[in-house]
């Protein structure tokens, strides 16, 4: 989707969309999200425990995704033995399974319910940045509990917005948008830089995820765990155009599955510079350092090292994976 658009929260209240998706082809999606919503009656510990079991099962069924995760970990953690990486893979798919429960909580639970299980550190940095009136770019990474941070952070932000990539399945996309719009004031196309700058200029806090492969305009090879990866370098330009403050926001599930921690870090010193590639490398290194504290919770099933120039080996080409 190349055109930009804005999805207002008022769209949540429209009910006519239910009718067009009530056909057999969409029943599996209805079943999945029905189960997710119903699972919220269970205590958090049991929600996560059941979801982790499902994740382990998916790790044995989704062989292509498993291969991608294995190759990513082989590149990013070369010092781990085969056995150690195997254990990390199993924990990763457990964490991916736990994400089902976190999606349910993020989309269907109240903000009050979410806030009871989330501890936020560094709130003062966000308040200070918003007080400047020029917007805040919240640099995050793709960790498995991603959906839980939106309702947790929303009460701290007069206006919370994000870039959005539509899903292929229209019903799943509709449910996702409506779930996220309970936390966001606006969602806009991930291709709309203009909307992003406009949102920052209105003093919004913008969730900003740029840690996956990007090969479009304003991209470059930037080290990720020491391996060159195609990455968006637009951050420097966005900050200079808007005057916004960038804050690093990292988050993870507590080891005993009793809740979550969100860490809002202070602004980086002398950032941004006049070198977009160096700025991007700085952010990727910061993200890398946090990933090392909870590697099983990072989204390794995505092809982080695809789209590179031909001189680089395609690490995912085994069994003709695409």
N, C-alpha and C positions, 0 to 999 in steps of 0.2 A: 504494500500500500504506500504509494508515493505522495498522495495528497495528504495534507495535514488536516486535522479536525480536532474539535474539542468536545469532550463528553461531560456534560454537566451533571451534577449530583441529582438534579430533579428528575433525570431519566430513570432513576431507580423506581419511582412510583408508578411507572407505566406498566400495566398488566397484560396488554394485548399480545405481547411477545410470546406468552406461554402457548397460545393456540398453535402457531405455526411450527412449533417444535414438538408437538404431541403426536409424533408418528413413530412407528417401530424402529426406524433407523437411529433414532435418538434415545431409545429406551436404555441402552447400556450406560449412556452418560447420565441419564436421570437416576439410574440405580447407583452409580458411583457417588454422585453428589448427595443423593438421599442418604446413603450409608455414611458419608462424611458428616452430614449434619446430625444424624442420629447418634453418631459416636460421641458427640459432645456431652451426652448424659453420663458418660463414664468419668471416673477420676482421671486426672492428667496422666498419672503413672500408667494406668491401664491403656489409655489411648495410645501412648507412645509405645508401650510394650507390644500391643497388637500390630501397630503400624510397622514396627521394626521387623516383626515376623514376616509381614507381607513384603517388606523390602528385601529380606533375605531370599524369599521365593522369587521375586522379580530378578534378583541378581543371577539366578540360575536359568531364567527364561529369556531375558533380554541379552542375548549373547553379543550382539553388535555393540550395544552400549557398554557391556562389560569389557569388551576388547578395547574400546576407546579409553575407558577409565584406566585399564592396565597399562596402556601405552603412555598416557599422560603421567601416571605415577612413576613409570620406568624412567621417563625423561626428567621429571622434577625431583625425584628422590632416588638417584642412582646408587647411593650408598646403602640403601636398604637391601637386604637379602631377598631372594624370591619368596621365602616363607614369610618374611616381615611384610612384604608388599601384598601377599595373599591375605594376610590378616587385616591389613588396612583396607583392602578391597571389600572384604566382608563387612567391616564396620561402616564403610562408605555406603553400601547398599542398605544397611540398617538405617543409616541416617537419611537416605533418600526416602525410605519407607516412612520414617517419622515425619517427613515433610507433609504427608497426607493429613496427619492430625493438625499440623501447624497451618495448613491451608484452611482446614475446617474452622479452626479458632480465628484465623485472620479474616475470613470472609463472613462467618456466621455468628461468632460470639460478640458480646458487647465490649466496648472499650474498657469498661470497668473490670470485666472478667479477665481480659488480657493483662491489664495493668497489675493485677494481683500476682501474676506469675513472672513478671518482667522487672528487672532492676536496671535502671538507667543511670550510668555514670557520666559525669561531665555535662550535665544539663546547662550549667552556667555558660559554657562556650557557645551553645546554640542561642541562648537568650542574648548574650552580648553581640553576636553576629547579626541577629535579627534587629536589634536596637539600632543598627547602622542604617537600616531602611533600604538596603540595596540588594536584598535577596541572599540566600544561602544555598550553595551547591553541596549536597550531602553525598560525598563519594563513598559508595558501598561496594561490596563484592557479592558474587553469587554463592552464598552459603545456603544450605538446605532449609534453615528456618526463616527464609527471607520474608514470607508473608506475615509472620508474626510481628515484625518490626513496624509495619505501617500503622496499625491501630495503637501501638505502644507510643509511637512518636507523635501522632496526630495532635494530642492535647497540648503539646509544647509549641505547636506551630499555628499561628493565625490562619495561614493558608499553606496547604501541602499539595504538591503536584508531582507528576512523574511522566517520563516518556513511556510509551506503550506500544508493544508489538502484537498485533492481532493473532489469535490462534487459528489454525486451519479449520477445525471443527467449529461451526457457527454457534452451536448451543454451548459448548464448553467456553467459547469466547464470550458469549453473552453472560454466562454465570460468573466468569472471572471478572469482567468489567464491573458488573453490579456488586460483586463482593469487594472489589478494590475501591469502588466509589463510595463505600461506607466510610472509608478513611481519607480518600483524596478529594480535594475540591475540584480538581481537573486532571484529566489524562489527555495526552496528546501524542500524535504520531512520533515514533522514534526518529523519523526523518526530518522533523520540523524544528530546525535550529531557530527559526524566527520565533516560533511559539515559546521555545525554551528561554530565549533572551527576554521576551515580553513578560513571561512569568517571573523571572528573576527581577525585572524592573518594577514589578508590583509587590516586591518584598516577599515572594514566596520562598518556602523551603522546598527544594527540588531533589527528589531521590535520583541519584546519578550513578548508573552502573555501566562501566566501560571496560570490564575485565574479560570480555569474550572476544573472539575473533572478529575483526572489522577490517574490510579491505576497500572501503569507499574513499571518498575525498577526505583529506586530513587524516590519513593513516600512515603508519610506518612500522618497521620492525623494531620492537622494543623488548628487551630481556624480560622473561618471566621465569623465575627459578633458573636463571642463567641461560635459557634457551630463547632464541629470537622468536617472537610471536607478533603477528599482525594486530595492531592495536590502534584505536582512535586517539588522535593527538589534538582533538578539538578543545580540550579543557582550557588550555591557555587562552585561546581566542575567546571562548565564552566568558571567561573571567574578566578579560580586558574590555570586552564590549559592554558588559553589564556592571562591572565594578563590584560584583558579588564576592562573598567570602566562601572559600572552600573549607569544609570540615570533613575529616575522615570519620566514618561511622562504621564500627565493626561490631559484630554480634555473634553469639553462639549459644547453643543449648548447654545447660549445666550438666556435668558428667553423670549425676544421679537422676537426670531427667525430671527434676523437680521444678524447673523453670528456665529462664533465659537471662542473659546479661547483654545489654547494649552499651557500648563504650563510645562516647562522643569525644573525639580528640581535639585539642586546641589547634588553631591554624598553624600551618607550616611556616617557618621563618623564610623570608625572602622568596615568597611564592605567590604568584607565578613569576617566572623569569621571562626573558625574550626568546627562549629556546623551547618550543613545544615538545620536542622529542625528549629532551632532558627532564622536563616537567613530568611527562608521562612515565618515564623510567622511575622517577622518584616515587610517584604514586603506586606503581606496580611493585616496587620494592617494599613500600609500607604494607601493601596488601599481602605480599609474600610472607613478611615477618609474622603477620597475624595468622595466616593460614597454618603456619608451623605450630601454632598453639592448639589447633583442632583440625588437623588435616582431613579427618574422615568426614567433616561437615562441609567441605568445599565441593562445588559441583564439577566433579571430574568427568562426568559422562558427556560433556560437550567437547567438540574438536577445537581445543584452544590453539593448536598449531597448524591449522589448515590455512590454505590461501597464500602460502609463502612462495617466493620466486622459485623457479625450477631448480636452481642450484641446491636447494634444501631438500632433504629426503622427506617424502611423505610418510610419516610414521604410522598412518592409519590404513595403508594400502593392502594389508593382509586380508585375504579372502574377498578382495574386490569390495571393501566397505566404501560406502559413499557418505 
